[in-house]
Amino acid sequence: MSREQRLLDRIGGLRADRSPSRYAASAGEDLEALMESIRQHMVHLLNARHGMCETVPDYGLPALSDMIVGRGEHLRRVQDAIRTTIEKYEPRLRRVRVTHHAGEGDDQRLVFRIDAVMVGRSAEHRVWYETSMAPTGELDVSG
């Protein structure tokens, strides 16, 4: 099985006869699959809020709904919360940097760019993701 997938993705890829599905990894590293696995994990991670997971109370972000309305200092707090959460719970990314970008014509959405180094099996690779936060606090992750 491949390191590009999270454990539950790998388990879900097994058929009833315990043989790998057609998406099993080859001898080489699939960087696109690794990036997509990280993106999917960040969607779950950044949309979880502290206290939602009893076994890991600080998994996810703190409640950010009151930070969406204001700007300035609140933006820095949101950036710091995103960076800290990713650094703690996404070990495949290192040297994480989060920056705010002006939304394209939508003042109701906060857009952040996440630049990081993705740790692959054979090398490190520079990657970026973009998050878009709706007024409801839900984050979408692309990249």
N, C-alpha and C positions, 0 to 999 in steps of 0.2 A: 504494500500500500504506500501511498505517497505522503510525504511530509507537507505537501501543499494544502492538504485538507485538514480541517479540525477533526477530532476524534469522532464526533457524532456523524459528520459527513462520511467518514470512512466506514463506520458501522452501517450506515444507511446504504452504502454502495455494495454491500455484500448481499448476494442472493441467498435464497433458502439453503442451497447446497454448499454455502460458505465459500464459493469461488468468487473472485473479484468481478465486478461488473465491467462492461466494455470501457469504462472510464478509468480503469486502474492505471497507475503511473508506469511509464516506461523507465528504462535505466537513466534517462536524462531528467533534468529538472524542468517542470512546466511552470515558467514564471507567470504566465497569464492566469493559470489556475491558482497559484499562490496569491497573486494580487486580488483575484476575485474572492478567494476564501477570506482574506483579510478584510476586504470591503464588506462582505456579508457579516462578519463578526463585528465590525465597527457599527453597522446599522443596529444590531442587537445591543451592543455595549452602550452606544451613545443615546439610545432611546430608553434604556433602563434608568431607573432613578434609585438613589440610595434608599435602602430599606425594603426594596422589592424582593430581594433574595435573602432569606433568613440565614443561610450558611455563610454568606459573604455580604454583610450589611452595607459596605461601601462600594459594591459593584455598580457601575453606571455613573451617571452624573448626579450632582445634587439638584434639588428643585430649582429650575431656572426661570420659571414663569414670570417672576417679578423682575428679572433682569432683562427681559425682552423689550420692555417699554422704553427704558432709559438707554443712554449711550455713554460714551466716555469710559468712566471707571468700570461700569457694568460690562462693557465689551471685553476689557482686559480680564475681568473675573471669569467670564465665559470661556475665553481663550485658554486661560490657565487651567480651568476645570477640564476642558477637553484634552489638553496636553497631558495633564497629570493622570487622567483616567486611561488614556491610550498607553502611556508609559508603564502603568502598573498592570494592565490587563491584556495588552497585546504585545507579547514578547518577540514577535517576528518583526516589529518595527523598533528602530533605535533613532536617537538624535531627532526626536519629534519636534517640529516647529509649527505653530498654529498662528495664522495671520488673518485678520478681518479684511474682506473685500466688499466694496460697495455692490449691492444687489443691482441687477440690470432692470431698472425701472420699477422695482417693487420695494417700496420702503417698509413693507410689512415682513420681509424675510431678511434674516441675517445670514450672510454667506461667509464661510471660513475656508481657507485653504490649509491643508495639512501636508507639509513636506516632511519626508522622513527617509531613513535608510532601511530598506527591506533586507532582512538577513535570509539569504537563500542557503541551500545546501553547499554550494560551491563558491559563492561569492556574495558580496553585498551590492545592492542596486538602489539607486535613487528613485523614489516614487513620490507621487502626490495624489491626494484625494481632495475632493471638494465637498463640503457639507453645506446644506441649506436648511436653515432653521425657520420653520413657520411660526406664526404668532402663538400657536397652540403648544409650542415647545418641541414638536416632533422634528427629528433630524433625518434628512435624506443624505445618503453618501454616494458620490459618484467618483469616477476617476479611472 
